[in-house]
Amino acid sequence: MTLHRTATNDQLSTRSPETGTRQSRPMPKRYRALGSALNVLGWVSPVSAGRVLNRMWFTPVHGRPGERTRAFWNSADRRIPMHIGPEGLDLHCWGPPTAPVILGVHGWRGSGSQFRQLVGPLVEAGYQVCLFDLPGHGLNPSRSTHLYEFVQVLLAIQDQLGRPAGVIAHSIGCQTVVQALEQGLQPGYLALVSPGLNIEAMVDRFSGFIGLSDRVKRAFKHELTAYSIEIAETWLGEPVAIWDRLNHDFARQVLTPNGLLVADREDEEVDWADFELTAGYWTGAETHFTRGLGHYRVLKDDGVVEKIARFFGERL
């Protein structure tokens, strides 16, 4: 596949990276041990194993924010309490309160603090940067959550602050933005970093990481299907499974704002083919591809930070 809108920082070819070496983060041993235990349980009761995995999937695991992270949040110029859901959340903003707003939307098991390298350059470019921890993450006191709840957070912030000039999202946060676009989010521009837009592929990757047997994997997907339909009925008013909304066909219909697609060819959580597919149908996006940064370090890379800041700076 030839990408005709590509701006890279290392002049990459368009060959599939499967011909090269994928630099993956090792899966923690406790996850492998959990997968083995669930496989054993699956021989006795695959339904029970599937239910355990389903509960895990909707309960993001993370540690307490460290001193460095807390210091970052405390450096904000303003803290705006948002009355969203039973727990609410705090919106932390840097830059003049009258400046155009850029929101940062983190991914699963992530934090708004992951965008800290972008705050200074974007404020210097003339923006107000607003970051937050989504439900079930970081400083947010809730624990169990789902993507449709994330969407309501973005829409509530837009209701209170007005249309954002831009949104920067990472990983599953990009899927949150896609779903929010369909429900009324109206950003001026988007920057999607390592977008996870194919939920079935990500579930398959997770299942492979922890070594699930086919038997347990089938049970897991069955539970995900049933529970996601239940959530959709409550939050969307229609009984739709995640496989039918969280995919490229859905994203293709709503990714109409102009933007920037950033991805690494050695991403360990999303296949390169998914990024190629996104680049093919998101015709209003510039592309910036890297190598060797993986799924997370791409947010810390000086070249990526400079590219994103310049992208938004040129559009003021």
C-alpha angles and dihedrals in degrees: 000000000000118000108208099184100052125140109179136181094216105030094246123193120237096241116123111268088226085086088062134046122291113216104214129181110242113253110244111258091237089063092051089048090050091050091052091049092049091049089056090048088048092064089058100033119000089180091061092048091050092050092051090051092046091053090049091050093058095042108069112209118220139148129244113283109263128230093269092053093046090049089053092052090047090054091068117118091223139013116207117192110220117205096216119145125335095308102034122203140238121246111209116202134191125191135033112332090228094053122104111276126242116189125205116212115193128203136243112310087007135114138218086244088074087080094057094113090059098053098079097044093046094047088048088052089058105266137122109231117209120190134176145166112253121228112293093022140097114321093001109108096214120091114186114061146140141212097262088060088053089054092056089052091057093046091048091051090050090050091054102038101026128239110338117238088221145357126210115195136179132206112320086003085074089058088051089055092048091053091045092052089060090051098048111285107147112189120172093226138359135217112192115191120194091342117208100203099149107069095181091057090049092050089050091049092049091048090052093047093058094037101243118183118239089251094056093040090057090050090048092052091047091055092045090052095050096043094044090053089052091050092046092052090054099041103029102025093237133089100240127148120230091246089065096052109024097066144092095266090060094043091050090062098052106030093098103125116097113255154133127276115205121185141153121230091221097049108154097204105041125045117243088232088066091055090048090051092050091049089051097058101028092080095170094062134096114215131224116184128187137183130224099014098098126198100315112023089061087079091058099045115117092219093052092046090050092048094050093045091049092047093057094035091059090055100057 
